[in-house]
Amino acid sequence: MLKYVYLKNDNKCDVTMPPEKKYEKLSHKEHIIARPDTYVGKLEPTQEVQWIYDEEQKKMIQKMITYSQGEFKIFDEVLVNALDASEEDDSVDAIKVYFSKEDGCITVYNTGAGIDVSMHEKEKIPIPELIFGNLLTSSNYDDGVKRTTGGRNGYGAKLANVLSSLFKVEIGHPASKKKYKQEFRNNMSEKSEGVYSEYKKAHGYVKITWWPDYKNIFKHSGGLTDDFLSLITRRVYDAAACTKKHVN
């Protein structure tokens, strides 16, 4: 009688496990949550010597800090979106980063033309929902076009969404005279309907705010630590040095 076997670490055969339990198929989002290090690096706190911004000395220094590589990566993905906007849109004149140690949230905001908030003709969902709430969506898939921006694989800010307990999108779009707001919760598993309101200002903006899932994903309850904030502050200074002169 044929029985299914698999090899364990002790090289002995286990004849009890059927293939439906041995092999699993995960959705893309489930795979990110199950194996996040594949996409964003290590999640557990890591000690490394890094260049950081020292608030007391008002300068960059090298220091041994403890931080999560994955937590830093999702911040960088959202920041790079804003930098891309400044590269492609000359009306972007400001990029701002806010954080709240009390709430544990981070916000990245940029001015500019905003993002089209209309319904996507093919997918039948609002374009912001397609961009921020669906994996493998990107404007950089055409390899025949020379790119000067980051991101080409359709992950980007969606990684921050999947690895966060709450992720908020807010867009002011002058061309349509509409403001758009939407929330995603519990690792992008729940979403609100996009809410539209009137927008009368001449200049648009994109504002992304997220609460990393400290407890379930990053396995700590420390929130935004001083080490992490000193690291992302240094990254913001790096970004400022790379933007066009008219971007503040």
N, C-alpha and C positions, 0 to 999 in steps of 0.2 A: 504494500500500500504506500503510495506516494505521500510524503509529508513535507511541508514547507519548513525550511530552516534558515537561520541567519546567524552570523558569527558575532559573538560577544567579545569583549576585550580579553577574556581568558582563552580565546580561540576554541572554546567548546561550542558545540552546536545546540541551539534551542529549537526544538521541533514543535513548540506550542504556539508560536505566533503566526497567525494567518496573514496573508499579504495585505488585506484591507486595513490592518492595524500597523503593519510595518511601513507602508507607503502612504504619504499624505499629500494632498493637493491644497495649497493655500491660495487665497486671493492675493492680489498685489499688495493691498493694504495690510492684510494679515501677515504677509512676509516681512514687511517693513517693521511691524510691531514685534514679530517673533525674532527677527534677525536685524535689528536696527544698525548694528555695527557695520553691516554690509554697505549701508547708505551714508551714515554720518560719523562713523568712527566709534570709539569706545564710549559707553554710557557711564560706567562707574567712575568715580572721582580718580583722577590721575595726578600725580605730582610731577611737575616739569619746571625747568627754568624757562621763563618766557619774558619777552619784553612787555612791560605793562606801563600804564600811566600812573605815576605816583602823585596823588592829590596833594600831599603835604609839601613835596619838593617841587611840584609843578613842572615835572619833566619825566621823560621816559627812562626807566631803569630796568635792569635785568634782575629777576627775583624768582625764587622757587615758589610756585603757587600750586594750589589744588583746584582742579576744575574738571568738568566733563567735556571731552572733545565733541561729543554729539550735541550737547547743549550749545556750545559755541558755534558748531556747524549750522544749526538751524537759524541762529541769529544772523550768521553771515549770508545765508541764502536769501533772507528777506532784505538785508541791506544791499546785496548785489542787485536785486530787483530795482531798488531806488537808484542805484548807480547806473544801471542800464537805461533807465528812463532819462537820466540827465545826459547820457551820451546820445540818445536818439531824438530827444525833444528839447529844443533850444529854449522853450518857455519854462523849463525847470530852473528855478533860481534858488531853491532851498531844499535841503535834506536835513531832517531833524530826527534825533533818537531820544526817546524818553524812557524812563523806567520807574517803577515803584517797588521799593524794597518791602513795603508793608503788604502790598497785594501780590507781589511776585510776577508782575507783568512787564512786558517790554513793548514799546511802540516805535515803529519806523514810519516816518511821514515824508512825503515829497510833494512839492508843487508841480505844476505843469498842466498839460491838456487833460490829464486824467485818463481813465480807461473807458472805452465804449461800454455802456451799461445796457445796450439793447439785447434782445433775444438772439441767440446764435441760430442762424437759419437752418443749419443741418441738425444740430443736437437738441434744439428746442428748449434750451435753458438759457438764463442770462449769462452773458459773456463773463462777468466776474466770477460766477459760480463755476463755470467751465475752467477758468484759469486757476482758481485757488482751491476748488473742491473736487477736482478730478485729476487723477494721476496720468502721467504721460501726455499732458497737454503743453504745447510750447509754440512760440512764434519763431523758433530757430531751427526748424527741421529742414529747411532748404539749404543743402550743402553747396549749392551753386552760388549762393550769396556770400560775399565776404562779410564776416562778422567782426564787430569790435566790442561786443558785449559778452557777458558771462552766461552760462547755462545753455545746454543744447539737448539735454536728455529727458526733459519733461518732468523733472522732480521739483527742484527749486523750493519755492515757498510751501508747496504741498507737504514737504517733509516736516516743516514746522507745524502745519495743521495736524498731520497724523500723530505727531509726538507731543501734542498739547491737549490739555483738558478743555481749553476754550480758545477759540481763534476768531477774531472779528475783522471784517472787511468793511471799509467805508470809503466811498469814492464820490468826489464832486466832478461832474462832467458838464462843462459849459456848453459844449456843442449841442447836447440834447436838453440842456437846462434841467437836468435831473441829478438828485443825490441818491446814492444806492447804499444800503446797509444790509449786512447778512452776518449771521453767527453760525459757527460750527462747534460742536461739543463732543467730548468723549472720544478723542482720537479720530475725528472726522466721521464718526459713525452716526451722528445726529446733526441735522441742519435746520435752520429756520428758513422760511421763505424770504427771498429778497424783498426789502421794503424800499419803495421809491417815494421821494418827496421832491418838492420844487427846489431848484438851485439857480439863483439869479446872478451869482458872481461871475466876473469875466475870466478869472483864473481857476483852474481845477486843482485837484489834489488826489492822492492815494494815501490812505492811512491803514496800516496793519497793526493790530494789537493781539498779542497772544500770551497765554499762561502755560509755560511748559508743564508737562505732566510729571511733576517732581516725584510723586509717590509711586505711581505704577510703572513709569518708563525709566526715570533717572534714579529711582530707588533711594531718594533722600528727601528730607523735609526741610532742608536748609534754605530753600528759595533762592533768591539772588544774593549770593555771597559777595563779600568785599573783593575776594580774589577774582571772581568771575567778572564783576563790574569793572575792575581795573583793566582786565583783558579786553573787554568789548570797547572800553573807552579808548584804549590804544588803537583798536581796529577802526574806530570812527575817525581818529586823527589820520590814520593811514588812508582811509577813503577820501577824506577832505583834501589830502595832498594830490589825489589822482583825478579829481573832478575838474571841470572847466572853470575858468576864472570867475565867471558870473554866478556860480553856484555857491551859496553860503552854507 
